Amino acid sequence: MHYVYILKSKKDNSKYIGMTCDLKSRLQEHNNGETKSNKSKIPYVLEWYCCFNNKSRALSFEKYLKSSSGHAFRNKRLLSTEQK
């Protein structure tokens, strides 16, 4: 299984979108500072995730969520207004 996920930084409420095969381990990596690009924003909480059987579909959806129209979709359809 392939997971597309959205994390929220408890430090500044910023979002991080990613894809992995092991969601639990990946969240731990983020919170242990093993991800250099967003190390300064730890700790993170898992805000949303979706599971795919097909890796290419997961990668496509991750890419979409990182686009400007994907950000709008994420905010309107995936995350409640309380979480923004």
C-alpha positions in Angstrom: 0.0 0.0 0.0 1.1 3.6 -0.7 0.0 6.5 1.5 -0.4 10.1 0.6 -0.4 12.2 3.8 -0.7 15.7 5.1 1.1 16.7 8.3 0.6 19.8 10.3 3.4 21.4 12.2 2.6 22.1 15.8 5.2 24.8 15.8 3.8 27.1 13.0 0.7 25.3 11.7 2.3 24.8 8.3 1.4 21.8 6.2 3.6 19.1 4.7 2.4 16.7 1.9 4.2 13.5 1.3 4.0 9.9 0.1 5.2 6.7 1.8 4.7 2.9 2.1 5.0 3.0 5.9 3.1 5.9 7.4 3.9 5.2 11.0 7.6 5.1 10.4 7.5 8.1 8.2 5.8 10.2 10.8 8.4 9.1 13.3 11.2 10.1 10.9 9.6 13.6 10.5 9.3 14.1 14.2 12.8 12.8 14.9 14.3 15.4 12.6 15.4 12.9 10.0 13.8 14.9 7.2 16.1 17.8 6.5 13.7 20.0 4.5 11.3 20.4 7.4 13.3 19.6 10.4 12.9 23.1 11.8 9.1 22.7 12.1 8.8 19.6 14.3 6.8 18.3 16.0 4.2 17.2 13.4 0.8 15.6 13.7 -0.9 13.6 11.1 -3.9 15.6 9.7 -5.0 13.4 6.8 -4.0 10.4 4.8 -5.3 8.3 1.9 -4.2 4.8 0.8 -3.6 3.7 -2.8 -2.9 0.2 -4.2 -1.0 1.7 -7.1 2.2 3.7 -6.5 1.9 5.8 -9.7 -1.6 6.9 -8.6 -0.3 7.8 -5.2 2.5 9.8 -6.7 0.1 11.6 -9.0 -2.2 12.5 -6.2 0.7 13.8 -4.1 1.8 15.9 -7.0 -1.7 17.3 -7.4 -2.0 18.2 -3.7 1.2 20.1 -4.0 -0.1 22.2 -6.9 -2.1 25.4 -6.4 -5.4 23.8 -7.4 -4.5 20.9 -5.1 -4.0 23.3 -2.2 -7.5 24.7 -2.8 -9.0 21.2 -3.0 -7.1 20.1 0.2 -8.5 23.1 2.2 -12.0 22.8 0.9 -12.5 19.0 0.8 -9.9 17.2 2.9 -9.3 19.4 6.0 -12.0 20.9 8.2 -12.1 24.6 8.7 -11.1 24.0 12.4 -7.8 22.4 11.3 -6.6 25.2 8.9 
